Amino acid sequence: MREFQPKHFIIIVLVSFVGFIWFLMHIGHTPEINTVSKQDLIFFKDSILNKIDTISASDVAEHDIINRFLYYEDLKDKKPYYLPEDTSYNNYYIDIWEFKNLCNYKLEDATINTSSAVNRTEFDFGETLDPNGYCPISIKYFYKIDGININLSEDSKVIKDIQGKRYKGFYGMVDKMSICNNNGEPQVYISFKKAPQPTILLLYKGYPSFYLIKINSSKRIDESIIKILNLD
């Protein structure tokens, strides 16, 4: 029987390290960070940048990046957290999800389906972002999004459609939703933990990527909030 050599241990460590890096790059999200590039802030009007705080940014390999922001309607009520049940102030929680592999995807090809069978909130083989938060996002490992097909659960409700030259979506109450590929297979589940929440959801065709924008509020919300965004 061969004697175990120190060099074997070094090789095992190196292989494990490389495997872990590969996992982060190709399967799981990278650890969240609290800074984003200036490029990510171009979605906001210059006049309100002093009211924007970055919560986190999270990558999935080269496929996508989720940037999370807080917009303070009144700086006097500024708080370093977001709780939808705390109505003593009015902050807006904004997710901007960039799908880099959909650079050639057309806005008219994206669909939003109401009253769908969205029952699951996690995958057997996947990961959950912010599992202890108010709105966990479950993502399938090795997921493939070749198109944006949104399914809303039966407990969700579209109150008003929103349409622009480069975006479409709705204002409504969202309980659960899924993002499916062009074969109708769920790749992402988004679920509010306690109850359906007032939500603005926009699908936006930017350059060069395609984006999903989700806005929630701690107190009140309507479609006029999108005026703080550069969407034209």
Secondary structure as UniProt FT lines:
FT   HELIX           6..26
FT   HELIX           38..43
FT   HELIX           46..51
FT   STRAND          52..60
FT   TURN            61..63
FT   STRAND          64..72
FT   HELIX           75..77
FT   TURN            84..85
FT   STRAND          91..99
FT   HELIX           100..102
FT   TURN            103..104
FT   HELIX           107..109
FT   STRAND          111..116
FT   STRAND          126..129
FT   TURN            131..132
FT   STRAND          137..140
FT   TURN            141..142
FT   STRAND          149..153
FT   TURN            154..155
FT   STRAND          157..163
FT   STRAND          167..174
FT   STRAND          176..180
FT   TURN            182..183
FT   STRAND          186..191
FT   STRAND          197..205
FT   STRAND          210..217
FT   HELIX           223..228
//
